[in-house]
Amino acid sequence: MQYIVTVQEAVTAFTPGLEPTAAELDAIEAEMPVISAEVELLDAQIMTLDRLPNELDACRLRRAWHRVLAAHRDLANRTAGTSLPGGAA
């Protein structure tokens, strides 16, 4: 008989360098409107899973999709003028 052992310790081993850097936290903060809009769209889609979407659901889905598009547009416009370090000249 072979015993199955867990690898919990190897998976969750602490490494000091795993904390997010300030630049990574800033990038997450910049993308937060997109993340929030996508969560709102997902919530609207989940509400319509168990039934046929009525007119209000369709309107809610459309508004959520437009918020996602607007958030992506705003993020692209905000980051268009900035250059990332390490890029080509």
DSSP file (Angstrom, degrees, kcal/mol; ACC not computed):
  #  RESIDUE AA STRUCTURE BP1 BP2  ACC     N-H-->O    O-->H-N    N-H-->O    O-->H-N    TCO  KAPPA ALPHA  PHI   PSI    X-CA   Y-CA   Z-CA
    1    1 A M              0   0    0      0, 0.0     2,-0.4     0, 0.0     0, 0.0   0.000 360.0 360.0 360.0 134.7    0.0    0.0    0.0
    2    2 A Q        -     0   0    0      2,-0.0     2,-0.4     0, 0.0     0, 0.0  -0.879 360.0-140.1-105.7 137.0    1.3    3.5   -0.9
    3    3 A Y        -     0   0    0     -2,-0.4     2,-0.6     0, 0.0     0, 0.0  -0.749   9.7-135.6 -94.6 140.6    0.4    6.4    1.2
    4    4 A I        -     0   0    0     -2,-0.4     2,-0.3     0, 0.0    -2,-0.0  -0.849  23.6-162.5 -94.3 123.2   -0.4    9.7   -0.4
    5    5 A V        -     0   0    0     -2,-0.6     2,-0.2     1,-0.0     0, 0.0  -0.775  17.4-116.1-106.1 152.0    1.4   12.6    1.4
    6    6 A T        -     0   0    0     -2,-0.3     3,-0.2     1,-0.1     4,-0.1  -0.518   7.8-154.3 -84.2 153.4    0.5   16.2    1.2
    7    7 A V     >  +     0   0    0     -2,-0.2     4,-2.1     1,-0.1     5,-0.2  -0.079  54.4 126.5-112.7  30.5    2.8   18.8   -0.2
    8    8 A Q  H  > S+     0   0    0      1,-0.2     4,-2.4     2,-0.2    -1,-0.1   0.884  70.7  52.5 -57.4 -41.8    1.2   21.6    1.7
    9    9 A E  H  4 S+     0   0    0      1,-0.2    -1,-0.2     2,-0.2     4,-0.2   0.896 110.5  46.8 -65.5 -39.7    4.5   22.7    3.2
   10   10 A A  H  4 S+     0   0    0      1,-0.2     3,-0.5     2,-0.2    -1,-0.2   0.850 114.6  47.4 -70.1 -34.1    6.2   23.0   -0.2
   11   11 A V  H  < S+     0   0    0     -4,-2.1    -2,-0.2     1,-0.2    -1,-0.2   0.901 120.5  35.1 -74.5 -40.9    3.3   24.9   -1.8
   12   12 A T  S  < S+     0   0    0     -4,-2.4    -1,-0.2    -5,-0.2    -2,-0.2   0.128  81.6 142.7-103.5  21.0    2.9   27.4    1.0
   13   13 A A        -     0   0    0     -3,-0.5     2,-0.4    -4,-0.2    -3,-0.1  -0.363  54.8-115.2 -62.2 139.7    6.5   27.8    2.0
   14   14 A F        -     0   0    0     -2,-0.0    -1,-0.1     2,-0.0    -2,-0.1  -0.631  33.1-178.4 -82.8 129.0    7.3   31.4    2.9
   15   15 A T    >   -     0   0    0     -2,-0.4     3,-1.8     1,-0.1     4,-0.2  -0.997  25.4-140.5-124.5 126.3    9.7   33.2    0.6
   16   16 A P  G >  S+     0   0    0      0, 0.0     3,-0.7     0, 0.0    -1,-0.1   0.779  97.8  59.8 -58.9 -28.0   10.6   36.8    1.6
   17   17 A G  G 3  S+     0   0    0      1,-0.2    -3,-0.0    -3,-0.0     0, 0.0   0.339  80.5  87.3 -84.9   9.5   10.5   38.1   -2.0
   18   18 A L  G <   +     0   0    0     -3,-1.8    -1,-0.2     2,-0.1     3,-0.1   0.542  59.7 105.7 -87.4  -6.0    6.9   37.1   -2.6
   19   19 A E  S <  S-     0   0    0     -3,-0.7     2,-0.1    -4,-0.2     0, 0.0  -0.478  81.6-104.0 -71.2 143.2    5.4   40.4   -1.4
   20   20 A P        -     0   0    0      0, 0.0    -1,-0.1     0, 0.0     2,-0.1  -0.400  35.1-124.6 -68.1 144.7    4.1   42.7   -4.1
   21   21 A T     >  -     0   0    0      1,-0.1     4,-2.3    -2,-0.1     5,-0.2  -0.312  25.0-104.5 -81.0 170.1    6.3   45.7   -4.8
   22   22 A A  H  > S+     0   0    0      1,-0.2     4,-2.2     2,-0.2     5,-0.1   0.872 122.6  53.4 -63.5 -36.5    5.1   49.2   -4.7
   23   23 A A  H  > S+     0   0    0      2,-0.2     4,-2.1     1,-0.2    -1,-0.2   0.892 108.6  49.1 -66.5 -38.9    5.0   49.3   -8.5
   24   24 A E  H  > S+     0   0    0      2,-0.2     4,-2.2     1,-0.2    -2,-0.2   0.901 111.2  49.5 -66.9 -39.9    2.8   46.2   -8.7
   25   25 A L  H  X S+     0   0    0     -4,-2.3     4,-2.3     1,-0.2    -2,-0.2   0.882 110.3  51.2 -65.5 -37.3    0.5   47.7   -6.1
   26   26 A D  H  X S+     0   0    0     -4,-2.2     4,-2.1     2,-0.2    -2,-0.2   0.886 108.9  51.1 -65.1 -38.8    0.3   50.9   -8.1
   27   27 A A  H  X S+     0   0    0     -4,-2.1     4,-1.6     2,-0.2    -2,-0.2   0.896 110.6  48.5 -65.4 -40.2   -0.5   48.9  -11.3
   28   28 A I  H  X S+     0   0    0     -4,-2.2     4,-0.6     1,-0.2    -2,-0.2   0.916 110.8  51.1 -64.6 -42.2   -3.3   47.0   -9.4
   29   29 A E  H >< S+     0   0    0     -4,-2.3     3,-0.7     1,-0.2    -2,-0.2   0.879 109.0  51.0 -62.5 -38.1   -4.7   50.4   -8.2
   30   30 A A  H 3< S+     0   0    0     -4,-2.1    -1,-0.2     1,-0.2     4,-0.2   0.836 113.3  45.5 -68.2 -32.2   -4.6   51.8  -11.7
   31   31 A E  H >X S+     0   0    0     -4,-1.6     4,-2.3     1,-0.2     3,-0.5   0.462  84.3  99.3 -89.1  -1.7   -6.6   48.7  -13.0
   32   32 A M  H <X S+     0   0    0     -3,-0.7     4,-2.8    -4,-0.6     5,-0.2   0.851  77.9  54.4 -59.0 -38.8   -9.1   48.7  -10.1
   33   33 A P  H 3> S+     0   0    0      0, 0.0     4,-2.1     0, 0.0    -1,-0.2   0.893 110.9  47.3 -61.8 -36.0  -11.9   50.5  -12.1
   34   34 A V  H <> S+     0   0    0     -3,-0.5     4,-2.4    -4,-0.2    -2,-0.2   0.919 112.6  49.0 -67.7 -43.5  -11.6   47.8  -14.8
   35   35 A I  H  X S+     0   0    0     -4,-2.3     4,-2.1     1,-0.2    -1,-0.2   0.922 112.1  48.2 -62.6 -44.4  -11.6   45.1  -12.2
   36   36 A S  H  X S+     0   0    0     -4,-2.8     4,-2.2     1,-0.2    -1,-0.2   0.902 111.9  49.4 -63.7 -41.2  -14.7   46.6  -10.5
   37   37 A A  H  X S+     0   0    0     -4,-2.1     4,-2.1    -5,-0.2    31,-0.2   0.890 111.0  49.5 -65.8 -38.9  -16.5   47.0  -13.9
   38   38 A E  H  X S+     0   0    0     -4,-2.4     4,-2.3     2,-0.2    -1,-0.2   0.865 109.8  51.1 -69.3 -34.7  -15.8   43.4  -14.8
   39   39 A V  H  X S+     0   0    0     -4,-2.1     4,-2.4     2,-0.2    -2,-0.2   0.902 109.7  50.7 -65.9 -40.7  -17.0   42.1  -11.5
   40   40 A E  H  X S+     0   0    0     -4,-2.2     4,-2.1     2,-0.2    -2,-0.2   0.900 110.6  48.9 -63.3 -40.9  -20.2   44.1  -12.0
   41   41 A L  H  X S+     0   0    0     -4,-2.1     4,-2.2    23,-0.2    -2,-0.2   0.916 110.6  50.6 -63.9 -42.8  -20.7   42.6  -15.4
   42   42 A L  H  X S+     0   0    0     -4,-2.3     4,-2.5     1,-0.2    -2,-0.2   0.895 108.8  51.9 -62.4 -40.5  -20.1   39.1  -14.0
   43   43 A D  H  X S+     0   0    0     -4,-2.4     4,-1.9     2,-0.2    -1,-0.2   0.909 109.8  49.2 -61.3 -42.4  -22.7   39.7  -11.3
   44   44 A A  H  X S+     0   0    0     -4,-2.1     4,-0.7     1,-0.2    -2,-0.2   0.880 112.2  48.4 -65.8 -37.0  -25.2   40.8  -13.9
   45   45 A Q  H >< S+     0   0    0     -4,-2.2     3,-0.6     1,-0.2    -2,-0.2   0.888 109.0  52.9 -69.7 -38.5  -24.5   37.7  -16.0
   46   46 A I  H >< S+     0   0    0     -4,-2.5     3,-1.5     1,-0.2     4,-0.4   0.872 102.6  59.1 -64.3 -36.5  -24.8   35.4  -12.9
   47   47 A M  H 3< S+     0   0    0     -4,-1.9     3,-0.3     1,-0.3    -1,-0.2   0.780 107.2  47.3 -63.4 -25.5  -28.2   36.9  -12.2
   48   48 A T  T X< S+     0   0    0     -4,-0.7     3,-0.5    -3,-0.6    -1,-0.3   0.326  85.6  93.3 -99.6   8.9  -29.5   35.8  -15.6
   49   49 A L  T <  S+     0   0    0     -3,-1.5    -1,-0.2     1,-0.2    -2,-0.1   0.895  89.2  39.9 -68.9 -39.7  -28.1   32.2  -15.4
   50   50 A D  T 3  S+     0   0    0     -4,-0.4     2,-0.3    -3,-0.3    -1,-0.2   0.351 120.9  32.3 -97.3   7.7  -31.2   30.5  -14.0
   51   51 A R  S <  S-     0   0    0     -3,-0.5     3,-0.0    -4,-0.0     0, 0.0  -0.975  90.6 -87.3-152.1 165.0  -33.8   32.4  -16.0
   52   52 A L        -     0   0    0     -2,-0.3     2,-0.2     1,-0.1     5,-0.1  -0.608  55.0-107.2 -73.2 134.0  -34.4   34.0  -19.3
   53   53 A P        -     0   0    0      0, 0.0     2,-0.1     0, 0.0    -1,-0.1  -0.424  35.4-154.7 -65.6 130.6  -33.3   37.6  -19.2
   54   54 A N     >  -     0   0    0     -2,-0.2     4,-2.5     1,-0.0     5,-0.2  -0.247  39.1 -83.2 -90.5-172.1  -36.2   40.1  -19.1
   55   55 A E  H  > S+     0   0    0      1,-0.2     4,-2.0     2,-0.2     5,-0.1   0.881 130.2  50.1 -64.1 -38.6  -36.0   43.7  -20.3
   56   56 A L  H  > S+     0   0    0      2,-0.2     4,-2.4     1,-0.2    -1,-0.2   0.907 110.9  49.4 -66.5 -41.4  -34.5   44.9  -17.0
   57   57 A D  H  > S+     0   0    0      2,-0.2     4,-2.8     1,-0.2     5,-0.2   0.915 109.9  51.0 -63.3 -42.8  -31.8   42.2  -17.1
   58   58 A A  H  X S+     0   0    0     -4,-2.5     4,-2.3     1,-0.2    -1,-0.2   0.897 111.5  48.0 -61.5 -40.1  -30.9   43.1  -20.7
   59   59 A C  H  X S+     0   0    0     -4,-2.0     4,-2.6     2,-0.2    -1,-0.2   0.903 111.6  50.1 -66.4 -41.4  -30.6   46.7  -19.7
   60   60 A R  H  X S+     0   0    0     -4,-2.4     4,-2.3     2,-0.2    -2,-0.2   0.906 112.1  47.6 -63.4 -42.8  -28.5   45.8  -16.7
   61   61 A L  H  X S+     0   0    0     -4,-2.8     4,-2.5     2,-0.2    -2,-0.2   0.911 112.1  49.4 -64.0 -43.1  -26.2   43.6  -18.8
   62   62 A R  H  X S+     0   0    0     -4,-2.3     4,-2.3    -5,-0.2    -2,-0.2   0.921 112.1  47.5 -64.0 -44.2  -25.8   46.3  -21.5
   63   63 A R  H  X S+     0   0    0     -4,-2.6     4,-2.0     2,-0.2    -1,-0.2   0.910 112.7  49.3 -63.3 -41.8  -25.0   49.0  -18.9
   64   64 A A  H  X S+     0   0    0     -4,-2.3     4,-2.0     1,-0.2   -23,-0.2   0.903 110.9  49.8 -64.8 -40.7  -22.4   46.7  -17.2
   65   65 A W  H  X S+     0   0    0     -4,-2.5     4,-2.3     1,-0.2    -1,-0.2   0.897 109.9  51.0 -64.4 -39.8  -20.8   45.9  -20.6
   66   66 A H  H  X S+     0   0    0     -4,-2.3     4,-2.5     1,-0.2    -1,-0.2   0.865 108.3  52.5 -66.3 -35.5  -20.6   49.7  -21.4
   67   67 A R  H  X S+     0   0    0     -4,-2.0     4,-2.5     2,-0.2    -1,-0.2   0.891 108.7  50.4 -66.0 -38.4  -18.9   50.3  -18.0
   68   68 A V  H  X S+     0   0    0     -4,-2.0     4,-2.4   -31,-0.2    -2,-0.2   0.940 112.2  46.6 -63.4 -46.4  -16.4   47.6  -18.8
   69   69 A L  H  X S+     0   0    0     -4,-2.3     4,-2.4     1,-0.2    -2,-0.2   0.911 113.5  48.6 -62.4 -41.9  -15.6   49.2  -22.2
   70   70 A A  H  X S+     0   0    0     -4,-2.5     4,-2.8     2,-0.2    -1,-0.2   0.892 110.9  50.4 -66.1 -39.3  -15.4   52.7  -20.7
   71   71 A A  H  X S+     0   0    0     -4,-2.5     4,-2.3     2,-0.2   -37,-0.2   0.906 111.9  47.6 -66.3 -40.8  -13.1   51.5  -18.0
   72   72 A H  H  X S+     0   0    0     -4,-2.4     4,-2.4     2,-0.2    -2,-0.2   0.906 112.8  49.5 -64.9 -40.9  -10.8   49.8  -20.5
   73   73 A R  H  X S+     0   0    0     -4,-2.4     4,-2.6    -5,-0.2     5,-0.2   0.939 111.6  48.1 -62.0 -47.1  -10.8   52.9  -22.7
   74   74 A D  H  X S+     0   0    0     -4,-2.8     4,-2.2     1,-0.2    -2,-0.2   0.897 112.3  49.1 -62.5 -40.5  -10.0   55.1  -19.7
   75   75 A L  H  X S+     0   0    0     -4,-2.3     4,-2.0     2,-0.2    -1,-0.2   0.912 112.1  48.4 -65.2 -41.8   -7.2   52.8  -18.7
   76   76 A A  H  X S+     0   0    0     -4,-2.4     4,-0.8     1,-0.2    -2,-0.2   0.899 113.7  46.7 -65.4 -40.1   -5.7   52.7  -22.2
   77   77 A N  H  < S+     0   0    0     -4,-2.6     4,-0.5     1,-0.2    -1,-0.2   0.856 112.5  50.5 -69.8 -34.2   -5.9   56.5  -22.5
   78   78 A R  H  < S+     0   0    0     -4,-2.2     3,-0.3    -5,-0.2    -2,-0.2   0.857 117.8  37.8 -72.2 -34.7   -4.3   57.0  -19.1
   79   79 A T  H >< S+     0   0    0     -4,-2.0     3,-0.5     1,-0.2    -1,-0.2   0.455  93.3  88.0 -96.8  -0.5   -1.4   54.7  -19.8
   80   80 A A  T 3< S+     0   0    0     -4,-0.8    -1,-0.2     1,-0.2    -2,-0.1   0.863  90.9  45.5 -67.1 -35.1   -0.9   55.6  -23.5
   81   81 A G  T 3  S+     0   0    0     -4,-0.5     2,-0.3    -3,-0.3    -1,-0.2   0.590  98.3  85.7 -85.5 -10.3    1.4   58.5  -22.7
   82   82 A T    <   -     0   0    0     -3,-0.5     2,-0.4    -4,-0.1    -3,-0.0  -0.671  65.6-146.7 -94.5 147.2    3.6   56.6  -20.2
   83   83 A S        -     0   0    0     -2,-0.3    -2,-0.1     4,-0.0    -3,-0.0  -0.897  13.5-131.0-110.9 142.5    6.5   54.5  -21.1
   84   84 A L    >   -     0   0    0     -2,-0.4     3,-1.1     1,-0.1     2,-0.1  -0.656  29.5-104.9 -89.3 145.0    7.5   51.3  -19.2
   85   85 A P  T 3  S+     0   0    0      0, 0.0     3,-0.1     0, 0.0    -1,-0.1  -0.400 102.4  30.9 -68.2 145.8   11.1   50.8  -18.1
   86   86 A G  T 3  S+     0   0    0      1,-0.3     3,-0.1    -2,-0.1     2,-0.0   0.501  89.3 132.2  88.3   4.1   13.0   48.3  -20.1
   87   87 A G    <   -     0   0    0     -3,-1.1    -1,-0.3     1,-0.1     2,-0.1  -0.257  66.1 -80.2 -83.5 174.3   11.2   48.9  -23.4
   88   88 A A              0   0    0      1,-0.1    -1,-0.1    -3,-0.1    -2,-0.0  -0.419 360.0 360.0 -72.2 149.8   12.7   49.5  -26.8
   89   89 A A              0   0    0     -2,-0.1    -1,-0.1    -3,-0.1    -2,-0.0   0.468 360.0 360.0 -77.9 360.0   14.0   53.0  -27.5
